[in-house]
Structures are given as C-alpha cells and as structure tokens.
C-alpha cells in the first residue's frame, strides 16, 4: 500500500472515530466546543492529502494526537474513565489509582509536546527553510508558544462563559496552578522530542 493510501486510511479511521464519539454526547455543549480544536488538527492532515509532503511518521503523530484529543472531547477531559478502563483490562489493580484527580488532560498536554513536535519541525524546515538544528529549536519554541496561547484561550473562556461552563471546558478540577502545570508538561514533551531529534541528527552526520 502506498504512503498516500495509508494516510487516507488513517484519516478515514480518525473521522469515523470522531463521528462515533459524537453519538449520544455525554456533555453536548462542552463536547462540541472542544471540537473546535479537532477542526484545527484536521486542517493540516487534509492539506497534506493534497500535497503529500509529510513523512508517514509525522502524519501518524498528528493523527494519534488528534485521536487523544477526540477521546478527551467526548468526556470533556475531566471525566475520561481511563482508571476504570485500566482496571477492567487488568492492567492495574483497583487500588492502583490513589489520586482522585483525573489526569487525562495532563497526559494530552505532554502528548502535545511529543506528538506535534515532528509537524512543527516539518513546518520550520520546509516553510521557513531552516537548517535542522535551528528547525528543532524553532519547533521547541512553537510548542511553548502554542501551549501558552491555548492557556490564554482557556482564560478567555472564563471571562465570556459562565463559571460552570468555563470550569467544565477548562478542566482545572480545583487546581489553581493547572495552566502552569499544563504548560510545563508540554515543555517536557517537546524537550524530550528535541533531544531525540538532535541525537538522531548527530548520529546521521557521523
């Protein structure tokens, strides 16, 4: 199967999965608001089907991150039952999860730094014509800027929506340092990705 056909298949799976998660929504208003992010994530995937310039790894990373986001949107992040799923699958015991907080949103912020890094590196290299080390640095900076902009968007949500709606969307779960922790996790994810990319670059030059 050609790279293009694999990309089409992955995108079709993503779209079908997204549609299924929208059936009988648990939190209709909040879920559809969350899917504004889904539209933004689908845009580069659809654009690449016309150009077919993303590597298979980069395309798959964006698809995987979008899938994680779609799951989060279904349960508005704060209520993703990953603990119940893990126990039911026999991965961990019932007493494994001691922290009452739902950490799925934190996991996705970490994944943002890890999985979106290759796409930002592609943009930095192909659009900005940067050399590889500079493209890696630029990608790292884009993740930090993107994470900050998203947290500012969440702040604006608290300004224009009711306190209950804002809390449901933002998923702070009572943590006043939620935004800072989310940005820190995105930074950790992108730092790991940057180190990995630099290591691969150095090895390839030997």
N, C-alpha and C positions, 0 to 999 in steps of 0.2 A: 504494500500500500504506500502511495506517495506521501510526502510530508504534507502536501496541501490537503489530501483526503483525510489524513489523521487529524489535522487541525479542524476541518469541517465536522468530523465525528465528535471531537471533544467539545466543540462549541454547541453542537446539537444536543449532546448529553447535558451540558450546562443549562441550556434554555429549557429543555424538558423538565429537568430537576427544579429549576426556578418556578416554572408553572405549577408543578405538583405541590411545592411548598406554599403556594398561594391559595390552594384549595381549602375551604373552610378555615380561614385565618383565625388564629387564637387572639390576636390583637390587631384587628383590621387597620385602624387608622395609623398606628405606630409602625406596623409592618410595611405598609405602602410608603410611608415617609422614609423608612430605611432603604427602600429600593431605589431611591434617588441615587444612592451610591452604586447600586447594581448597574444602573444605566451608564454611569461614568466608567465603570470597569469593563462593560461590554463594548464600549466605543472603540478602544484600541484593538480589541480582538476582531471586531467586524472590519475595521480599517485594514488590518493585516491580511484578511482574506482577499482583499483586492490587490495588495502589494506582495504578500507572501515573503516578507523580509525578516520577520522574527525567527530566531532559531527555535527548534522544537522545544528545547528546554525552557526558553523564555516564555513561549506561548503557554506551555503547560503550567508554569509557575503562576501566571496571571489567571488561568482557568482555576487552578487549585485555590488561590486566594479568594476568587470570586465565589467559589463553592462554600468556603468557610464563612464568607460574609452572608451568603444566602441562608445558610443554616442559622446564623445569628439573627438575621432579619425575621425569620419565622418565629423565633422565640424572644424577639426584641432584646437579644443578648443576655439580659439579666436572668432569663428563665430557661436557658438551654439545658436540657436534662442530661448532661454528659456524665454526671455522677451516677444516675440511675442506669444509663446505658452501660457504663463501665462495670457496674456490679452485675447487671443482667448477663453481660457477655462473659462473666467470670474472670475478668482482667484483674480486678481488685476485690477485696472483701468489703462487706457492708460498713465496717468501721474504719475504712481507709481514709475517707474524706472527713477531717475534723473541722475544717474551716467552713462556717455556714455561708460565706460569700460565694457567689457564682463568678468564677474566674475566666469564663469563656471570652469575655471582651478583652481581657489582658492577653490571652493567648493569641487573639486575632491581631492585636497591635504588634506583638512580637512577630507574627507571621507577615505583617505588612512590611516590616524591615527586611525580613529574609526573602520573601517571595516576590516582592515588587522591585527589589534591587536590580535583578537582571534586565527588567524592562527599562528602568531609568538609565542603566548603563548603555543599553542599546540606543536610547534617545540621545544620550550625551555623545556617543561615538559617531552615530550616523547623521544626526541633525546638526550637532554643534561642532562636529569634525575634531573632537578632542582625541589626543593620544590615550592609550589605555590607562596608564596611571592617573591621568587627570580626569578621565571619564569615571573612574572608580571613585575618586574624591567627590566629583560633582554629583554622582549618584547618591553617595552618603549624605551630602548636603540637601539634596532634593527630598530624601526621606524625612530628614529633620524638619524641613520647611513644610512638607505636606502634612506631617503629624501635627505641627503647630497650627496650621491653617484649619485642620479638622477640629482641633480643640477650641479654636476661636468660633467655628461654626456652632459647636455644641453650646458655647457660651451665649451666642445669639439666640439659640433655641430657647434658652432660659429667659431671655428678655421678651420674646414675642409670643411664646406659648404659655399656657397655664402652668403652674408649678408641678401639677400632677403629670401633665403631658410631657413636660421637659424632663422630669425625673425618669419617666418610662423610656424616653428616647435615649437619654444620656447614659443611663445605667450606672450612675455613681454609687448606688447602693449605700448611701450614707457616708462615703469616704470623701472628705474634703480635699484630699490630695490625689484624687482619681486622675485628673488631667496630667499632673506631673508624672505619675507612675506610668500612665499610658505612653507618654512621650519617651520616657526612659526605656521602656520595653522596645519601642520602635527603634530607638537608638542602638540598643543591644543587638537586635536582629540585624540591622544594617551594618553594624560594626563586624559582626561575625561574617556576614556576606562579603564585606570589603576585604577582610583579612584573607578569606578563602580565594577571592578573585585575584588579589595581589600575589598570593602564593602560587596559584596556577600560572599567572603571568611570568613570575620569576623562574619557575621550573621550565616553562616553554622556551625561555631565552637561553637556557644552558645548552 
